[in-house]
Amino acid sequence: MKNIVAGHEAVTATEFAELALGIDLELFTGSAAESAMERAARLDVAHEVLAELRESDPETAAYAESLLRTLPLKTRRPAGRRRAARRPVSGGMAGSAVAA
């Protein structure tokens, strides 16, 4: 069964919550890589949005407020193969060619 909200298909539970509730979850949860200044600015905006939500949608406001108490979201790593670390070439044979 597909979860479609407002014409958009939600692939993950996070996307479904964002589409259904109309709030950006990262605004309330933060990012593990944010600086202290970025965190302070994000929390200022989150508290303003939370104040508006309390007036218009108390249930969503309660959910958003609970998100403020969670750990920051982990940043996504790009999918792909992991590369092995390159080892330096040692010995006197480096750079020599073999003739056949």
Residue pairs with C-beta under 8 A, 6 or more apart in sequence:
2 9
3 9
3 10
3 16
4 10
5 16
5 19
5 20
6 19
8 19
10 16
10 18
10 19
10 20
14 25
17 23
17 25
18 24
18 25
21 60
21 63
21 64
22 60
23 49
23 53
23 60
23 64
25 67
25 73
26 73
27 42
27 45
27 46
27 49
28 46
28 50
28 64
28 67
28 68
28 70
29 67
29 68
29 70
29 71
29 72
29 73
30 39
30 42
30 72
30 73
31 38
31 72
31 73
31 75
32 72
32 73
32 74
32 75
33 75
34 42
34 72
43 68
46 64
46 68
49 64
50 61
50 64
50 65
50 68
53 60
53 61
53 64
54 61
